Amino acid sequence: MKVNTISLNSVRLNTIAPNHIGEIRSGGGASKPSPIPQWIREHVVFYYDVKKQGATNETLKESAYLQDLSGKGRRMKLNNFLFAEMSGVGGYNDNFLKWNSPSSYGNVEKVSSSEVVIKSLLGVQKGVLYIDLSVKAVNIRCHITGITKEIEGKFVFQYNKQGNKHIILKDGDFEFDSESLSLGSENGWVGFTTLEVIDNCNITITQIPEYPGALVTDGVGDYGLVENMSSGVKMLFMTVNPMMLDAALYDQRYTSGWHFFAVITESNKVAYNVYNTRGKTYINGVLNESQTSNELQNQKQIITIVNSEVNETNSLPANFFRIRGGGLRMKCAFYNSIAFDSIPTEADGFTEQELIDYVLTNIIGQ
């Protein structure tokens, strides 16, 4: 398997390459290189980015890891993921591998759980690629290519067993929701078919992801474990869309008494700071003192957790998408995360807020 590797020295942190960093202006108008990139290189603990890694469900099936793009060797092991549907990269409403494709009705290549290529359609108004509504309701969003002028008007999506209800398909995006049409098992199957025999074609049907560039977790079994990590971090950044209350995005606590720290969507509490003893929480770069987890549900956001009291004795290696004991599994769309073992002080030449602004602008906010 070929994995796209990204180092902090080569990618524009856009990512942290010296020739791409910003400058801090002095009062006299002169400029000097920002000290922030070098500080990041020295203190980064791990860096994950689903999109920059080039992760797909197919590559993660071969090797179920988010690569540590910091070069520190702390991969995230992904456990229990299906790498299809709403448990894997992108988040898809359906799984074409579960659809039927009888060879007598046509030649269908199932490229992946989210993509098929139809090479012939031989069964007139027969299910070339279909699923029975007694199995499940169908809600799909697809992009279709390969419908030539010769095929136009023939290739359809049929949605009743009598065959008199269908949608003529063209190149472009297509959506179908059986529940919005009040279709049930009595309607038989729904799927792709033809009104005339087509001996040779090359029609590609690709499902459109609900969360492009994200790793979607199912809130049931999915979780991640950071490897080669002996204790917790003092600063954690995470771009995520949380979809459950009272569930965990991250946990590195050693004991249940003092919390150093966990990111949990506690209901009706100031978001993400309940389990961050004497720490601070920022949402999209702004210190959060009032917004609740309820208000931030189903929103893509950048969470920053800061806690200077984390050390080797009061923290543990990180769990993502659950608490360390295994419970509170989270349903979410996870985009990226970067963490540091320190918090900037006056001696570093920049403030905590300046670091947060830099990371959001140049690294994970991209």
C-alpha positions as CSV (number, residue, x, y, z in Angstrom):
1,M,0.0,0.0,0.0
2,K,1.3,3.5,-0.8
3,V,0.6,6.1,1.8
4,N,1.0,9.8,1.2
5,T,3.4,10.9,4.0
6,I,3.6,14.5,5.0
7,S,6.3,16.0,7.1
8,L,6.3,19.1,9.1
9,N,9.4,20.2,7.2
10,S,7.9,19.8,3.7
11,V,4.3,20.7,3.7
12,R,3.0,24.2,4.1
13,L,1.5,24.2,7.5
14,N,0.6,25.2,5.3
15,T,2.8,23.3,7.0
16,I,5.8,24.7,8.8
17,A,8.4,24.8,6.1
18,P,10.7,27.7,6.8
19,N,10.2,29.2,3.4
20,H,6.4,29.3,3.8
21,I,6.0,30.7,7.3
22,G,4.7,34.1,8.2
23,E,6.5,37.0,9.7
24,I,6.0,38.9,13.0
25,R,6.5,42.6,12.5
26,S,8.4,44.6,15.0
27,G,7.2,48.0,16.1
28,G,9.8,49.8,14.0
29,G,8.5,48.3,10.7
30,A,11.3,45.7,10.4
31,S,10.4,42.1,10.2
32,K,11.8,38.9,11.5
33,P,10.8,35.2,11.0
34,S,8.1,34.0,13.3
35,P,9.4,31.8,16.1
36,I,6.1,29.8,16.0
37,P,7.0,27.2,13.3
38,Q,10.2,26.2,15.1
39,W,8.4,25.9,18.4
40,I,5.8,23.7,16.7
41,R,8.5,21.4,15.3
42,E,10.0,21.1,18.8
43,H,6.8,20.5,20.7
44,V,4.4,18.7,18.4
45,V,3.3,15.3,19.7
46,F,1.1,14.1,16.9
47,Y,-0.6,15.4,13.8
48,Y,-3.4,13.7,11.9
49,D,-5.2,15.0,8.8
50,V,-7.6,12.7,6.9
51,K,-7.5,14.7,3.7
52,K,-3.8,15.5,3.7
53,Q,-3.0,11.8,4.3
54,G,-5.1,11.0,1.2
55,A,-6.9,8.3,3.2
56,T,-9.7,6.3,1.5
57,N,-11.8,3.5,2.8
58,E,-9.8,1.2,0.5
59,T,-6.4,2.2,1.8
60,L,-7.6,2.0,5.4
61,K,-9.0,-1.5,4.9
62,E,-5.4,-2.5,4.0
63,S,-3.8,-0.6,6.9
64,A,-6.2,0.8,9.5
65,Y,-4.1,3.8,10.7
66,L,-4.2,7.5,10.5
67,Q,-0.6,8.4,9.8
68,D,1.2,10.8,12.1
69,L,2.1,13.6,9.8
70,S,4.4,15.2,12.4
71,G,7.0,12.5,11.8
72,K,7.0,11.5,15.5
73,G,5.8,8.0,14.8
74,R,2.5,8.2,16.8
75,R,0.0,6.7,14.4
76,M,-3.6,6.4,15.4
77,K,-4.9,2.8,15.2
78,L,-8.5,2.7,14.0
79,N,-10.5,-0.1,15.6
80,N,-13.8,-1.7,14.6
81,F,-14.4,0.5,11.6
82,L,-16.4,-0.9,8.7
83,F,-14.7,1.5,6.2
84,A,-18.0,1.9,4.4
85,E,-21.2,3.7,4.9
86,M,-21.2,5.9,8.1
87,S,-18.1,4.2,9.5
88,G,-15.1,5.4,7.6
89,V,-13.8,8.1,5.2
90,G,-16.4,10.4,3.8
91,G,-19.6,9.0,5.3
92,Y,-21.9,7.4,2.7
93,N,-25.6,6.7,3.1
94,D,-25.4,3.3,1.4
95,N,-23.1,0.4,0.5
96,F,-23.2,-0.8,-3.1
97,L,-21.5,-4.0,-2.1
98,K,-24.8,-5.0,-0.5
99,W,-26.8,-4.4,-3.7
100,N,-27.6,-7.2,-6.0
101,S,-26.2,-7.3,-9.6
102,P,-27.2,-10.5,-11.4
103,S,-24.7,-11.2,-14.2
104,S,-27.6,-12.3,-16.6
105,Y,-29.0,-8.7,-16.4
106,G,-25.7,-6.9,-17.0
107,N,-22.0,-6.5,-16.3
108,V,-21.5,-4.5,-13.1
109,E,-18.0,-3.9,-11.6
110,K,-18.2,-3.0,-7.9
111,V,-15.1,-0.8,-7.5
112,S,-15.8,-0.1,-3.8
113,S,-18.7,0.2,-1.4
114,S,-19.4,3.7,-2.8
115,E,-18.6,3.3,-6.6
116,V,-19.7,1.0,-9.4
117,V,-19.1,0.8,-13.1
118,I,-21.8,-0.6,-15.3
119,K,-20.4,-2.0,-18.6
120,S,-23.6,-3.5,-20.1
121,L,-27.4,-3.5,-19.4
122,L,-29.1,-6.6,-20.7
123,G,-32.2,-7.1,-18.6
124,V,-34.9,-4.7,-19.7
125,Q,-36.6,-3.3,-16.6
126,K,-34.8,-6.0,-14.6
127,G,-32.6,-5.0,-11.7
128,V,-29.1,-4.6,-13.1
129,L,-28.0,-3.1,-9.7
130,Y,-30.7,-3.1,-7.1
131,I,-31.7,-3.6,-3.5
132,D,-35.0,-4.9,-2.1
133,L,-36.9,-2.4,0.1
134,S,-37.7,-5.3,2.5
135,V,-33.9,-5.2,3.4
136,K,-33.7,-1.4,4.0
137,A,-34.9,2.0,3.0
138,V,-32.8,3.6,0.3
139,N,-31.4,7.1,0.5
140,I,-28.5,7.8,-1.9
141,R,-26.8,10.7,-3.4
142,C,-24.7,9.9,-6.5
143,H,-22.7,11.4,-9.3
144,I,-23.1,9.7,-12.6
145,T,-20.9,9.9,-15.7
146,G,-20.8,8.0,-19.0
147,I,-24.4,8.4,-20.2
148,T,-23.7,9.1,-23.9
149,K,-26.2,10.4,-26.4
150,E,-26.9,6.8,-27.5
151,I,-27.7,5.9,-23.9
152,E,-29.8,8.9,-23.0
153,G,-33.4,8.1,-22.3
154,K,-32.7,4.4,-21.8
155,F,-30.8,4.2,-18.5
156,V,-33.2,4.7,-15.5
157,F,-33.6,4.3,-11.8
158,Q,-36.7,2.2,-11.2
159,Y,-38.7,2.3,-8.0
160,N,-41.6,-0.1,-8.2
161,K,-41.9,-3.8,-9.1
162,Q,-44.4,-3.1,-11.8
163,G,-41.8,-1.1,-13.7
164,N,-44.0,1.9,-14.5
165,K,-42.2,4.3,-12.2
166,H,-38.7,5.3,-13.0
167,I,-36.4,8.3,-13.3
168,I,-34.5,8.8,-16.5
169,L,-30.9,9.4,-15.6
170,K,-28.4,11.8,-17.1
171,D,-24.8,12.7,-16.4
172,G,-24.6,14.7,-13.2
173,D,-25.9,14.4,-9.6
174,F,-28.8,12.1,-8.7
175,E,-30.7,11.7,-5.4
176,F,-33.2,9.2,-4.3
177,D,-35.0,8.8,-0.9
178,S,-37.5,5.9,-0.7
179,E,-38.9,7.2,2.6
180,S,-39.8,10.6,1.1
181,L,-41.9,8.8,-1.5
182,S,-43.4,6.6,1.3
183,L,-42.1,3.5,-0.4
184,G,-42.0,0.2,1.6
185,S,-41.4,-3.5,1.1
186,E,-44.6,-3.8,-0.9
187,N,-43.0,-1.8,-3.7
188,G,-40.4,-4.5,-4.2
189,W,-36.9,-3.4,-5.3
190,V,-35.4,-0.1,-6.3
191,G,-32.3,0.3,-8.5
192,F,-30.6,0.9,-11.8
193,T,-31.9,-0.7,-15.0
194,T,-32.6,0.0,-18.7
195,L,-35.5,0.4,-21.0
196,E,-33.5,-1.1,-23.9
197,V,-30.7,-3.5,-24.1
198,I,-27.3,-1.8,-24.1
199,D,-24.5,-4.2,-25.0
200,N,-21.6,-1.9,-24.2
201,C,-21.3,1.1,-22.0
202,N,-19.1,2.6,-19.3
203,I,-21.4,4.2,-16.7
204,T,-19.8,5.2,-13.4
205,I,-22.0,5.8,-10.4
206,T,-20.2,7.3,-7.4
207,Q,-21.9,8.1,-4.1
208,I,-21.4,11.6,-2.9
209,P,-19.9,11.7,0.7
210,E,-21.9,13.4,3.4
211,Y,-18.7,14.6,5.1
212,P,-15.9,15.1,2.5
213,G,-12.4,14.9,3.9
214,A,-13.5,13.4,7.2
215,L,-13.3,10.1,9.1
216,V,-16.9,9.3,10.2
217,T,-17.4,7.3,13.4
218,D,-20.6,5.3,14.0
219,G,-21.0,5.9,17.8
220,V,-21.2,2.2,18.4
221,G,-17.9,0.5,18.1
222,D,-15.4,2.8,16.3
223,Y,-12.5,4.3,18.2
224,G,-8.9,5.3,17.8
225,L,-5.8,4.6,19.9
226,V,-2.6,6.7,19.6
227,E,0.5,4.5,19.5
228,N,3.9,5.2,21.0
229,M,2.5,7.7,23.4
230,S,3.4,7.5,27.1
231,S,1.4,10.4,28.6
232,G,-1.0,13.1,27.6
233,V,-0.6,16.5,25.9
234,K,-1.0,20.1,27.1
235,M,-2.5,21.5,24.0
236,L,-4.9,19.7,21.7
237,F,-6.5,21.0,18.5
238,M,-9.2,19.1,16.7
239,T,-11.4,19.8,13.7
240,V,-14.6,17.8,14.2
241,N,-18.4,17.7,13.8
242,P,-19.8,16.0,17.0
243,M,-23.2,14.3,16.5
244,M,-23.9,13.0,19.9
245,L,-24.3,14.4,23.4
246,D,-22.8,12.8,26.4
247,A,-20.1,11.1,24.3
248,A,-16.3,11.4,24.1
249,L,-14.2,12.9,21.4
250,Y,-10.9,12.4,23.3
251,D,-9.7,11.1,26.6
252,Q,-6.2,11.0,28.2
253,R,-7.2,11.0,31.9
254,Y,-5.3,8.9,34.4
255,T,-7.8,9.0,37.2
256,S,-11.5,9.9,37.4
257,G,-11.0,12.4,40.2
258,W,-8.9,15.0,38.5
259,H,-9.4,15.5,34.8
260,F,-6.3,16.2,32.8
261,F,-8.2,15.9,30.4
262,A,-11.1,14.5,28.4
263,V,-13.2,16.2,25.6
264,I,-16.8,15.1,26.3
265,T,-20.0,16.6,24.9
266,E,-21.7,16.9,28.3
267,S,-25.3,17.9,28.0
268,N,-26.3,21.4,29.1
269,K,-22.8,22.3,30.3
270,V,-20.2,24.8,28.9
271,A,-18.8,22.8,26.0
272,Y,-15.9,20.4,26.5
273,N,-14.5,21.9,29.7
274,V,-16.3,19.8,32.3
275,Y,-13.5,17.2,32.3
276,N,-10.6,19.7,31.9
277,T,-9.6,20.5,35.5
278,R,-8.2,24.0,35.7
279,G,-7.9,24.1,31.9
280,K,-9.4,26.2,29.1
281,T,-11.4,25.5,26.0
282,Y,-11.5,27.5,22.8
283,I,-14.1,27.1,20.0
284,N,-12.8,28.3,16.6
285,G,-10.1,30.2,18.3
286,V,-12.3,32.0,20.8
287,L,-12.2,31.2,24.6
288,N,-15.5,29.5,25.3
289,E,-17.2,30.5,28.6
290,S,-20.9,30.1,27.6
291,Q,-21.7,27.9,24.6
292,T,-23.0,24.5,25.6
293,S,-22.4,21.2,23.9
294,N,-26.0,21.2,22.9
295,E,-25.5,24.4,20.9
296,L,-22.5,23.0,19.1
297,Q,-24.0,19.7,18.0
298,N,-23.8,18.9,14.3
299,Q,-21.5,21.8,13.6
300,K,-18.0,21.5,12.1
301,Q,-15.8,23.3,14.5
302,I,-12.2,23.6,15.7
303,I,-11.8,22.7,19.4
304,T,-8.7,23.7,21.3
305,I,-8.0,22.4,24.8
306,V,-5.3,23.9,27.0
307,N,-4.2,22.5,30.3
308,S,-0.8,23.4,31.8
309,E,-1.1,20.8,34.6
310,V,-0.9,17.7,32.4
311,N,2.1,15.7,33.2
312,E,3.5,12.2,32.9
313,T,1.9,11.0,36.2
314,N,-1.7,12.3,35.8
315,S,-2.3,11.4,32.1
316,L,-2.3,8.4,29.8
317,P,-2.0,7.8,26.0
318,A,-4.9,9.1,24.1
319,N,-8.2,7.5,23.1
320,F,-10.2,9.1,20.4
321,F,-14.0,8.7,20.0
322,R,-14.4,7.0,23.4
323,I,-13.3,7.3,27.1
324,R,-10.3,5.2,28.2
325,G,-12.6,2.6,29.8
326,G,-14.3,1.9,26.5
327,G,-17.6,3.7,26.9
328,L,-19.2,6.9,25.7
329,R,-18.5,6.1,22.0
330,M,-18.9,9.1,19.8
331,K,-20.6,9.6,16.4
332,C,-18.8,12.3,14.6
333,A,-17.0,13.5,11.5
334,F,-13.3,13.9,12.4
335,Y,-11.1,16.0,10.0
336,N,-7.7,16.6,11.7
337,S,-5.9,17.0,15.0
338,I,-2.6,18.3,16.2
339,A,-1.2,18.3,19.8
340,F,1.7,19.8,21.7
341,D,3.6,18.9,24.9
342,S,3.9,22.5,26.0
343,I,2.2,25.8,26.1
344,P,4.0,29.0,25.0
345,T,5.3,31.4,27.6
346,E,6.6,34.9,27.3
347,A,10.1,33.5,26.9
348,D,9.0,31.9,23.6
349,G,8.3,35.2,22.1
350,F,4.6,34.7,21.4
351,T,1.4,34.1,23.3
352,E,-1.0,31.2,23.7
353,Q,-3.5,33.1,21.6
354,E,-1.0,33.8,18.8
355,L,-0.2,30.1,18.6
356,I,-3.9,29.2,18.4
357,D,-4.4,31.8,15.7
358,Y,-1.4,30.5,13.8
359,V,-2.5,26.8,14.0
360,L,-6.0,27.7,12.9
361,T,-4.9,29.8,10.0
362,N,-1.9,27.8,8.7
363,I,-2.4,24.2,9.7
364,I,-5.7,22.6,10.6
365,G,-8.0,25.4,9.4
366,Q,-7.0,24.8,5.8
